[in-house]
């Protein structure tokens, strides 16, 4: 018997697992993993795979990257939050943080690579604004599993690994993150390639959900509030789904953590829609002049123009189920918050994590949370300065560049040669 089954959130039907990311009946809905073990079994395994009983995989990888939760002291005093816990997902070996790519996207890449290997021989294709790409390149480098990674050209400087990525093909798109997503779908229209799936990939969501699992195990209960910055919102969905499983477990409390999610001004489509109590995003209202707005944010990894907001099981449902709040954070606020965190906690942050810290500061200042209750702050990336002390970072260069709006036919022969080579 399999350790999990897939079900469509919309219809509830069981879905066959073939690295499936969509309901065969055509429902525009997320799939969700239904695990045989209803109580969390924390295993003696490296990193994220200690939570394998609630990951949609049967095997594991000998890689020790995983979430780390600790109780804050200095920042907690500064914000008058006596029960502030930090989920640190980056490189900080002194705290047990061994994610060499410095981003919690590695928590998505690890189970996804195992799930791919267990279900298909096709080559995985990933679209990213930078952090996800780096995570998949690192796991590919460590495992030898081939990947095709599509990124905006301006994100190339973020692509590096700590070991050579010999089985990876990087394609740069002269455009933004959404242009990269669209070209990755073009690549997946060719035989032998499979879309990673983004929010629709249960391995990706449940990998991120281990941040909530690790926190609950560390604290002994679920937190009352969960803070994170979002681009697609997949991390927020993952936290909600993990919390639902923990509630059903029965040992970690019955109240779901309230999701407090943030975006970076001037690009805040989900904040706009949520604060208007709308299930749907309206481009003209929620992201006018999107290209200009995206070009002006501090953290461009938070700029997905096609997030899983309205879809059944998506961000709107997660926010509604948890009584959540959303925050729009300015660039200056994010920079100041990042500096404050580094000053008090002693580690540098990814810009997206700084946005989350800023939203927590605002929540404290405005009375949006009860400061005596338990808070989990998801630091989704950090330790870039620290990792350079221990590792030589190896840049990963693109195989070729394409213009925004390019079709797969334009690069079909070149791509086939490159993939056959790797």
C-alpha positions in Angstrom: 0.0 0.0 0.0 1.3 3.5 -0.9 2.1 5.9 1.9 -0.1 8.5 0.3 -2.8 9.2 -2.3 -3.6 12.3 -4.3 -7.0 14.0 -4.2 -8.5 16.9 -6.0 -9.4 19.7 -3.6 -12.5 20.5 -5.7 -14.1 17.1 -6.2 -12.4 15.0 -3.6 -11.7 12.2 -6.0 -8.5 10.1 -5.8 -6.1 10.9 -8.6 -3.5 8.4 -9.9 0.1 9.4 -9.2 2.3 9.8 -12.3 3.9 13.0 -11.1 0.4 14.3 -11.5 -0.2 18.0 -11.0 -3.8 18.4 -12.3 -7.2 16.8 -11.8 -7.9 14.4 -14.7 -11.5 15.5 -14.7 -10.3 19.0 -15.7 -11.1 20.8 -12.5 -9.1 24.0 -12.0 -8.0 23.0 -8.5 -5.0 22.1 -6.5 -4.3 18.4 -5.7 -3.5 17.5 -2.1 -1.6 14.5 -0.7 -3.6 12.3 1.7 -1.1 10.5 3.9 -1.7 7.0 5.4 -0.1 8.1 8.7 -2.4 10.5 10.4 0.1 11.3 13.2 3.4 12.9 12.3 6.2 10.4 12.6 9.5 12.2 13.0 12.1 9.8 11.6 15.9 9.4 12.1 16.8 10.8 8.7 18.9 13.7 7.4 17.3 17.2 7.1 13.9 17.5 5.6 13.5 13.7 5.2 12.9 13.3 8.9 9.4 14.3 7.9 9.1 11.8 5.2 5.8 10.3 6.6 4.2 13.6 5.4 6.1 14.0 2.1 4.8 12.6 -1.2 7.8 10.3 -1.8 8.9 6.8 -0.9 12.6 7.3 -0.9 15.0 10.1 0.3 18.3 11.7 -0.4 21.4 11.7 1.8 21.3 15.6 2.1 21.1 17.3 5.5 19.3 20.5 4.4 16.1 21.1 6.3 14.2 23.6 8.3 15.5 25.0 11.6 13.3 26.6 14.3 14.6 28.4 17.4 13.2 30.8 20.0 14.4 34.4 19.5 15.9 36.4 22.3 17.2 39.7 21.0 14.6 40.4 18.3 11.9 39.2 20.6 13.0 41.7 23.3 13.1 44.5 20.7 9.6 43.8 19.5 8.2 42.8 22.9 7.3 39.4 21.6 8.2 36.9 24.4 7.0 33.9 22.3 8.7 34.7 19.0 10.0 31.7 17.2 12.1 31.9 14.0 12.0 29.3 11.3 15.4 29.9 9.7 15.7 28.4 6.2 19.2 29.3 5.0 22.8 28.8 5.8 23.8 29.3 9.4 25.6 26.2 10.7 25.9 27.6 14.2 22.1 27.4 14.4 21.9 24.1 12.5 21.0 25.8 9.2 22.7 23.9 6.4 20.7 25.0 3.3 23.7 25.9 1.1 21.7 27.9 -1.4 20.5 30.1 1.4 16.8 29.8 0.5 13.9 27.6 1.7 13.3 26.8 -2.0 15.7 23.9 -1.3 13.0 22.4 0.9 10.8 22.3 -2.3 13.5 21.0 -4.6 14.6 18.0 -2.5 11.2 16.1 -2.3 10.4 17.2 -5.9 13.5 15.6 -7.3 12.7 12.4 -5.4 9.1 12.4 -6.7 10.2 13.0 -10.3 12.7 10.1 -10.1 10.0 7.8 -8.7 7.3 8.6 -11.2 8.8 9.6 -14.6 11.8 9.5 -16.9 11.1 12.9 -18.4 13.4 15.9 -17.8 12.1 18.3 -15.2 11.6 22.0 -16.3 11.6 24.8 -13.7 10.8 28.5 -14.1 12.2 30.8 -11.4 13.1 34.4 -10.5 16.3 33.1 -9.0 16.0 31.3 -5.6 14.0 28.3 -6.9 16.4 27.9 -9.8 19.4 28.0 -7.5 17.8 25.4 -5.3 17.1 22.9 -8.1 20.5 23.5 -9.6 22.1 22.6 -6.3 20.0 19.4 -5.9 20.7 18.4 -9.5 24.4 19.0 -8.8 24.3 16.8 -5.7 22.1 14.0 -7.2 23.0 14.0 -10.9 19.2 14.3 -11.8 19.0 16.4 -15.0 17.0 19.7 -15.0 16.2 22.5 -17.3 16.0 25.9 -15.5 14.4 29.0 -17.1 15.0 32.3 -15.5 14.8 36.0 -16.4 18.1 37.2 -17.7 18.5 39.7 -14.9 18.4 36.8 -12.4 21.5 35.1 -13.8 23.8 36.5 -11.1 21.8 34.6 -8.5 22.6 31.2 -10.1 25.4 29.4 -8.3 26.0 26.0 -6.6 28.6 24.6 -4.2 29.4 21.7 -6.5 29.4 21.6 -10.3 25.9 21.4 -11.9 26.9 19.1 -14.7 23.4 17.8 -15.5 21.7 21.2 -15.7 20.7 23.4 -18.6 19.9 27.0 -17.9 17.9 29.2 -20.3 17.7 33.0 -19.8 14.7 34.9 -21.0 14.9 38.6 -21.8 11.9 39.5 -19.7 10.5 39.1 -16.2 9.5 36.1 -14.1 6.1 35.7 -15.8 7.9 35.6 -19.2 10.2 32.9 -17.8 7.1 30.9 -16.6 5.5 31.2 -20.1 8.7 30.0 -21.9 9.1 27.1 -19.5 5.6 26.0 -20.6 6.8 26.2 -24.2 9.7 23.9 -23.4 7.3 21.4 -21.7 5.2 21.2 -24.9 8.2 19.3 -26.4 8.4 15.5 -25.9 10.5 14.3 -23.0 10.0 17.3 -20.8 7.8 17.7 -17.8 6.7 20.9 -16.0 7.8 21.1 -12.3 4.3 22.3 -11.5 4.8 25.3 -9.1 2.0 25.5 -6.6 0.3 22.5 -8.2 3.2 20.2 -7.3 2.3 18.5 -4.0 6.0 17.7 -3.3 6.9 21.4 -3.5 4.1 22.5 -1.1 4.6 19.7 1.4 8.4 20.3 1.3 7.7 23.9 2.3 5.2 22.7 4.8 8.0 21.1 6.9 8.7 24.6 8.2 5.4 24.4 10.1 6.0 20.8 11.1 9.5 21.6 12.5 8.1 24.5 14.4 5.3 22.5 15.9 7.6 19.8 17.0 10.1 22.3 18.4 7.6 24.5 20.2 5.3 21.6 21.2 2.3 23.1 19.6 1.3 25.0 16.5 2.0 28.8 16.6 -0.9 31.3 16.8 0.5 33.4 14.0 2.6 32.6 10.9 4.5 35.4 9.1 5.9 35.1 5.6 6.5 37.2 2.5 4.9 35.7 -0.7 5.3 35.9 -4.4 3.1 33.1 -5.6 1.7 32.4 -2.1 2.6 28.8 -2.3 4.4 28.9 1.1 1.3 30.3 2.8 -0.8 27.5 1.3 1.8 25.0 2.4 1.8 26.3 6.0 -2.0 26.0 6.1 -2.1 22.5 4.7 0.6 21.4 7.2 -1.4 23.0 10.0 -4.5 21.1 9.0 -2.6 17.8 9.2 -1.2 18.8 12.6 -4.7 19.6 13.9 -5.9 16.1 12.7 -2.8 14.6 14.4 -4.3 15.8 17.7 -1.1 16.5 19.6 -0.3 20.0 18.5 -3.5 22.0 19.2 -6.8 22.5 17.4 -6.6 26.2 16.4 -5.0 26.9 13.0 -2.3 29.5 12.9 -3.5 32.8 11.4 -1.5 33.5 8.2 0.1 37.0 8.0 1.4 37.3 4.5 3.2 40.2 2.9 4.2 41.6 -0.5 6.6 44.2 -1.6 5.3 47.6 -2.9 4.6 48.7 -5.5 3.7 45.1 -6.8 1.1 43.8 -4.3 -1.7 42.1 -6.3 -2.8 39.6 -3.6 -2.8 42.3 -0.9 -5.0 44.4 -3.1 -7.5 41.6 -3.8 -7.6 40.3 -0.3 -8.1 43.7 1.3 -11.0 44.2 -1.1 -12.4 40.8 0.0 -12.3 39.5 -3.6 -11.6 35.9 -4.5 -10.4 36.9 -8.0 -7.5 39.0 -9.1 -8.3 41.9 -11.5 -5.3 42.9 -13.5 -6.4 46.5 -14.0 -7.1 47.0 -10.3 -4.5 44.8 -8.6 -1.5 45.1 -10.8 -1.7 48.2 -13.0 1.4 48.8 -15.0 2.8 45.5 -13.7 6.1 45.7 -15.6 7.0 49.0 -14.1 5.9 48.0 -10.6 8.0 44.8 -10.8 11.1 46.7 -11.9 10.9 48.9 -8.7 10.5 46.3 -5.9 13.3 45.5 -3.4 12.6 41.7 -3.7 11.7 40.7 -7.2 11.2 37.0 -6.2 7.9 38.2 -4.8 6.5 39.3 -8.2 4.4 36.5 -9.7 1.6 37.9 -12.0 -0.2 34.5 -12.1 -0.3 33.4 -8.4 -2.6 30.5 -7.3 -4.9 32.9 -5.5 -8.4 32.1 -6.6 -8.0 28.4 -7.3 -9.7 25.9 -4.9 -7.2 25.1 -2.2 -5.2 28.3 -3.0 -4.2 31.5 -1.2 -7.8 32.9 -0.8 -8.9 29.7 0.8 -5.9 29.5 3.1 -6.4 33.1 4.2 -10.1 32.6 4.7 -9.7 29.4 6.7 -7.1 30.9 9.1 -8.5 34.5 9.5 -5.4 35.9 7.9 -4.0 39.3 7.2 -1.9 40.7 4.3 0.6 43.6 4.4 2.1 45.8 1.7 5.7 46.7 2.6 7.8 49.5 1.0 11.4 49.0 -0.1 12.7 51.3 2.7 10.7 49.4 5.3 12.1 46.1 4.1 15.7 47.3 4.1 15.3 48.7 7.6 13.7 45.5 8.9 16.5 43.4 7.4 19.1 45.6 9.1 17.3 45.3 12.4 17.1 41.5 12.1 20.8 41.3 11.3 21.7 43.6 14.2 19.7 41.6 16.7 19.9 38.0 15.4 23.4 38.1 13.8 22.7 36.8 10.2 22.0 38.5 6.9 18.7 38.1 5.2 17.3 37.5 1.7 15.3 40.6 0.6 12.0 38.5 0.7 12.7 37.6 4.3 13.3 41.2 5.2 9.8 42.0 3.8 8.4 39.4 6.2 10.2 40.9 9.2 8.9 44.3 8.2 5.3 43.0 8.3 5.9 41.5 11.7 7.1 44.9 13.0 4.0 46.6 11.6 1.7 44.0 13.1 3.3 44.7 16.5 3.0 48.5 16.1 -0.6 48.5 14.9 -1.9 45.9 17.3 -2.8 43.4 14.6 -1.6 40.6 16.8 -1.7 39.7 20.5 2.0 40.2 21.3 1.8 37.7 24.2 0.9 34.8 21.9 3.1 32.5 19.9 4.5 33.8 16.6 6.4 31.9 13.9 8.4 34.1 11.6 9.4 32.2 8.5 12.8 33.5 7.4 12.7 32.1 3.9 16.3 32.9 3.1 19.5 34.1 4.6 23.2 33.5 5.3 24.6 34.6 2.0 27.6 36.2 3.7 28.1 33.2 6.0 28.0 30.6 3.2 31.0 32.3 1.4 33.1 31.6 4.5 32.6 27.8 4.1 32.1 27.3 0.3 33.4 28.4 -3.0 30.4 29.4 -5.0 30.3 28.2 -8.6 28.4 30.4 -11.1 26.0 28.6 -13.4 25.9 30.1 -16.9 23.1 30.0 -19.4 23.2 27.6 -22.3 21.4 30.3 -24.4 19.1 33.3 -24.1 15.7 33.9 -25.8 13.5 36.9 -26.1 10.3 37.2 -24.1 7.5 35.6 -26.1 9.8 33.1 -27.9 8.3 29.8 -28.9 9.8 26.3 -28.2 10.0 25.8 -32.0 12.6 28.5 -32.2 15.0 26.6 -29.9 13.8 23.0 -30.3 16.9 21.7 -32.0 19.3 23.5 -29.7 17.4 22.4 -26.6 17.3 18.8 -27.7 21.0 18.7 -28.2 21.7 20.3 -24.9 19.4 17.9 -23.0 20.8 14.9 -24.8 24.2 16.1 -23.8 23.4 16.5 -20.1 
